Structures are given as C-alpha cells and as structure tokens.
Amino acid sequence: MIMLKPILNIRMLLLALIVISISQTGTSQIVIDSKFKPLSYEELMMQAQAEAAYNAQMKQRFEQYQDEAYRRYNKQDWYGFLTYSNYALETGWYNSQLYYDRGVVYERLNNFKQAKKEYKKAKKKGYAYAERALEACKQHEKEYKRRMKNKRKK
C-alpha cells in the first residue's frame, strides 16, 4: 500500500496540471515552448539534399525491384512477379505499365477482382490499353464463373 501513495500523488499532480492549463488557456492543449525558429539557409539546403538523396535511393530501389519483377514475369513466376512489384510500388515510385501487368497476372491467376483494381489504377495513371483490358477482364470473369458453375453441375 505504501508503494501506491507516490503513484497516486503523481497522478493527482498531473491531473491538477492539466486542469490548471485548461482553465488558463480555455483548451486542452498545453503549450510548452511557443517560440518559432525558422531554419537557416544551410539547414534548408541540408534538408533538401537529404530529401533528394532519399528520393534517388527510392527510385533506384524501384528500378531494381521492377527489373527483378519482370525477370520473374518472363519466367512466368506470377507470385514472384507480384512480390517484387509490391516491393517496387512500396518505394513510392510507379510505372503505369507495372499496374497493367499486375492486372494481367492477377487475371491469369483468376483473381478477377484484384485484376480489375490493377487495370483501373493503370487507366488512372494513363496507360492506354488499360480500359480495353478492364472490359476484357469483365468478360473473362463471366466466362470463368460460367465454366465453374458448369463444372459443379457435372
């Protein structure tokens, strides 16, 4: 019981500080240090250089992952392609054809819902053939469902 008293006292003190700050400011925010100090020219330049280096590194990673994804695609390793294309897209860079090709792969795996999503992304990013592929995918999905329904009947 002796150990609880200091904890209770600390909690009570924190609660009292919050109540005081609310009553004085009229909000629940506690302002610790309200002084704004702008970055110097050197600090801005360092920040810009660091951001440029980070972006260059992410672009390089994107290209490496994309290259590996297409190596897998050419070997018809669909899951490998999807894995490496996911890695590539996680870098923040993209290629509209990559979305299109992901749609092709998902369609080959009979995952039509995901294929349509990828085609829509490719279309949104400006890939010319995506709209036709999306319509074809919808037709393939209907045919696939019809075939599966007929298989179950047999």
Secondary structure, DSSP 8 states (H G I E B T S, - for coil): -TTHHHHHHHHHHHHHHHHHHHHHHSSS---S--------HHHHHHHHHHHHHHHHHHHHHHHHHHHHHHHHHHTT-HHHHHHHHHHHHHTT---HHHHHHHHHHHHHTT-HHHHHHHHHHHHHTT-TTHHHHHHHHHHHHHHHHHHHHHHHH-
